[in-house]
Amino acid sequence: MSNCIFCDIVNGERDVAFVHHDDSISVFMDIQPVNPGHLLIVPKMHAAYLADLDPETGAQMFRVAQEMVEALRGSGLKCEGVNLFLADGKAAMQEVLHVHLHTFPRFEGDGFGLTFSDNYFTKPPRSELESAANSNSLSS
């Protein structure tokens, strides 16, 4: 795809620090890391959203993520835990419209966090959860 920075990267058109390549996935260091060791796991085939990705490539992303988590924990970088983050759509903070899985080491006091609206602390009624679970698009 034209004008996709991740397509350029996986095609070797940008200078990045690669960590892993296989037939369908590339992994490289994020240039704006949450913490040292922040990785991006990116399918080589362009897909803007997770639903656009073929299921086997999606599964391979998570197999590679497992390997990368193990590598981060053994790397010598400060790593007391690991977050995996996949944003799907602009409202979810997806900045590059090419599926990618952030994998970053975490440690106590690293300054990263999530913020929640006040609504988060009020549990919805069970009927609302059941209704959402039984919607046509979710139940299979």
C-alpha positions in Angstrom: 0.0 0.0 0.0 1.3 3.5 -0.8 1.8 6.0 2.0 2.0 3.4 4.8 5.0 3.7 7.0 4.8 0.1 8.2 4.6 -1.2 4.6 7.7 0.8 3.9 9.5 -0.6 7.0 8.7 -4.2 6.3 9.8 -3.8 2.7 13.2 -2.5 3.8 12.6 1.1 2.7 13.1 2.7 6.2 16.0 2.4 8.6 14.8 0.6 11.7 16.2 -1.8 14.3 14.7 -5.2 13.4 14.4 -7.9 16.0 12.6 -10.7 14.1 11.4 -11.6 10.6 9.5 -14.6 9.4 7.3 -15.2 6.3 4.4 -13.1 7.6 5.7 -11.0 10.5 8.3 -8.4 11.2 9.3 -7.1 14.6 11.2 -3.9 15.2 12.0 -1.3 17.9 9.4 1.5 18.4 11.1 4.9 17.7 9.0 6.5 20.4 9.1 3.8 23.1 7.0 3.7 26.3 10.0 2.0 27.9 13.3 0.7 26.5 12.6 -2.5 24.7 9.2 -1.4 23.3 8.6 -3.5 20.2 6.1 -3.4 17.3 4.9 -6.7 15.9 3.7 -6.0 12.3 2.3 -8.3 9.6 4.1 -7.9 6.3 0.8 -7.9 4.4 -1.0 -4.6 4.7 -4.3 -4.8 6.7 -5.6 -1.6 8.3 -7.7 -3.3 11.0 -7.6 -6.6 12.8 -10.7 -7.8 11.0 -8.9 -7.2 7.7 -6.1 -9.6 8.7 -6.3 -13.2 7.7 -6.7 -15.4 10.8 -3.4 -17.3 10.4 -1.4 -14.1 10.2 -3.2 -12.8 13.3 -2.4 -16.1 15.1 1.2 -15.8 14.0 1.4 -12.2 15.5 0.5 -13.6 18.9 2.8 -16.6 18.6 5.6 -14.1 17.8 4.4 -11.9 20.7 4.9 -14.9 23.1 8.5 -15.3 21.8 9.1 -11.6 22.2 7.8 -11.4 25.7 10.1 -14.3 26.7 13.0 -12.5 25.0 12.2 -9.2 26.7 12.2 -10.9 30.1 15.6 -12.4 29.4 17.1 -9.4 27.7 18.7 -7.6 30.6 16.3 -4.6 30.0 14.3 -3.5 33.0 11.2 -5.7 32.7 9.0 -6.7 35.7 6.0 -7.2 33.4 4.9 -6.8 29.8 1.9 -5.1 28.2 0.5 -6.0 24.8 -1.5 -3.3 23.2 -3.4 -3.4 19.8 -5.4 -0.3 18.9 -8.0 -1.0 16.2 -9.4 2.2 14.8 -8.7 5.9 15.4 -11.1 6.1 18.4 -8.9 3.4 20.0 -5.8 5.5 19.4 -4.6 3.7 16.3 -2.2 6.2 14.7 -0.9 4.1 11.8 -3.6 2.3 9.9 -1.7 -0.9 9.5 -2.4 -3.6 12.2 0.4 -3.7 14.8 0.8 -5.1 18.2 2.8 -3.0 20.7 4.8 -5.1 23.1 6.5 -3.2 25.9 8.3 -4.0 29.1 6.8 -2.6 32.3 8.3 -1.9 35.7 7.1 -0.4 38.9 7.1 3.4 38.7 7.7 3.6 34.9 5.1 6.4 34.6 2.9 4.6 32.1 -0.8 4.1 32.9 -4.3 4.0 31.7 -6.9 6.5 32.7 -10.6 5.6 33.2 -13.7 7.7 33.1 -15.8 7.9 36.2 -18.2 5.5 34.6 -15.6 2.7 34.8 -16.1 2.5 38.6 -19.9 1.9 38.3 -20.6 -1.7 37.3 -23.4 -2.0 34.7 -26.5 -4.1 35.6 -26.2 -7.8 34.7 -29.0 -7.4 32.1 -26.9 -4.8 30.2 -24.0 -7.3 30.1 -26.3 -10.1 29.0 -27.8 -8.0 26.3 -24.4 -7.0 24.9 -23.2 -10.7 25.0 -26.3 -11.8 23.2 -26.1 -9.2 20.4 -26.1 -10.7 16.9 -22.5 -9.6 16.2 -21.0 -11.0 19.4 -22.7 -14.3 19.9 -21.7 -17.2 17.7 
